[in-house]
């Protein structure tokens, strides 16, 4: 059933994703309360195992679906992360030919607002240390470099947003914050929060208007 969900969304966005041999993966792990937490991924199977592994790790689509109830406007879909290498190609080139941006524009689903330079990963980390991010999570204490568990460059889109934006997605250790309650301390569990840093230079952005 879950793979049928993925196949449906792939067919809906096939002209953007353009995979010759798409593989649909659904998997779950259990929460601390025993509930199943599903994750969904689409990646392309290549001729060699090595290339397929690379796609699985770096060149895939992460899909977020409500399976317990359906959003009548989006048929259960509430978010997509496009973690394509094409994003890096676009960031390192003045040309946007054969990128997802171009494909979306051709489909007339987006109006291109402009071509903007991306900040570096080092600059994004500095913004994290200075708490210049977008998130619903409070972080009361100072941040150290060791608190950054993961950072990746992705396209961020949810149906309520008017723009698709490149952002750095960062996982931070929430230890010694108000989010880290006695349950986690007593069970020696790790708790991480997701924070987003716009990958476009701030002088080109109106954060309040676009979010």
N, C-alpha and C positions, 0 to 999 in steps of 0.2 A: 504493500500500500504506500509506504513512504517513498519508494523508488518511483512509483507512478506519479506522486506529487512532483518529484524532481524532473521527471521526463516532461510533465506538463509545462513547467516553467521554462525548461530548456527550449521546448518548441516555441514558446511564446517569445523568447528573446534570441532565437537561433541566428538571426541575421547579425546580431552583435557578437555572440559567443563563438560562432564559426568553428566548431570542433568536428573533426572528421570522424572520430570514434569516441564519442562522449561516454564516460563511465559515471554512473550515478551511485553515490555511496551514502547510506544512512547508517548511523551508529548511535549508541547511547551509552551513557554511564549513569550510575545512580547517585543521587544527591545524599547528603548526610541524613535525610529523612526517608530514604529508600525510594524516592520518586525517580522515574526515568527522565533523563535529560538528553534529548536528541540533538545531533548535529548533522548537517547535510552539506555535501560537497559534490561538485561536478568537475571532472578533469578529463583531459584527452589521453587516450591510450596511444602510445607511439609504437614504432616498429621494434624498438629495443627496450629491454627492461630498465636500463639506466635512464633513458629519456623519460620513460613513464614515471619513474620515481621522482625525477626533477619536477615534472608537471604536478605530481601529487603534493609536493612540498612547497612549490613556489609559483605555480602557474595554474591556479584553480579558481573556482567560484564558490563562495560560501553563501548558502541560502538560508534564510530564517523564516520558518513557517509556523503558524498556529495550527496544530493538528487536533486540539481538543474542541475548538470551535472555529468557524470560518468567518473571517471578515468579509462582509457582503460586498465591500468595494474592491477588495484585492484578492478574493478567493483564498484567503488564508495567508497570503504573502505579506510580510511586514518588513523585509529588508534583504538587501543583497550586498555582499562585499565582492568587488571585482579585484582580485589580487593578481592582476596580469602583469607579465613582464613588459607588455606594451606600454604600461604606465611609465616604466623606467626609460623605455626608448623615447617616449614623448618628452620626458623631462630632460633628456640629454641632447635633444635635437630641436632645431627651429622648425622642423617640418612635422606635421601631424598626420601625414599620409599613412593609411593602414593602421590607425590606432582606434581604440574604442570611441574616443571623442568624435572622430570623423564619421564612424558608423552611426552613432546616435544622431548626429546632425543630418546625415543622409535620410534617416528615417523620419526626420522632422519631429522627433520627440524632444529635442533640446535646441535652444538657440545658443550658439556659441557666444559667450559674453566677452571673450578675449583670450589671448595667449599670454600667460603669466609665468615668470620664473619660479621654480620651487626652491624652498629653503633646504639646506643640507640636513642630514641626520644629526650632525653635531649641533646645529642651531636648534633643531627640535628638542634635543636633550636639554639644552640650556633653558629653553622655554619651560620645559617640565620642571626643572629645578627652581624656576622662578614662579611656578604655578600659573603659567599663561596657557590655559587649556579650556576645553569644553567638556563638561561632565556634570552629572547629577550627584556625584559623590563628594562629600566633605572630606577634606584632608587638613587636619588642624596643625600637625607638627611640620617641622622642616623636612625637606626631602634630601636624601643623600643619593649619590650615584648608584649605590648598591640596592636601592629600593626599586630601580627600574629592572623589571624581570624580562621584558620583551618589548621590541619596537619594530613596526613594519609599516611600509607605505602602501596605502590602499585608496580606492575610490569609496567614498561614503555616500550612501543614498538610502533614504526611507521615504515612503509615499508622501508624507506631509511636507517634505522639503521641496523647494522649487529648483534647487541647483544640485548637481552632482559635483562633489568637491574632492580633490585629492587631500588626504589627511595622513598624519602619522598616528597610528593606533598604538597606545602604550599601555602595558600592564604594570601597575604599581603594587608593591607589597603594602597591605593595609595594617600591618602589625603596629601596635601602639597608637592606633587611632580609635575614634568613637565607634567605628564600624566593626572593630575587632572585639567581640564581647567575651564573656567568661566561657561560653561554650567552646569557642575556638582555642582559647588558652588552655582549658582543661584537657582537650583532646589532641593538643599539639598539631592542629591543622593549620594550613596556610590559607590565607584569604587575600585575593587580589582584586583590584578595581580597574576598570577600563577608562582611559582618558584619551581625548582626541586633541591633537594640535594641528591646525590648518597648515597644509604644506605650501600654501601660496604666501608670499611675503605679505605681512600685515598691512602695509601701506596700500595694497590693492583690495583690501577686504573691508566690508562693513559687517562686523560679526553680529551685531544686534539685529540688523535688517535681514540677514540671510539665515539666522537661526531663531 
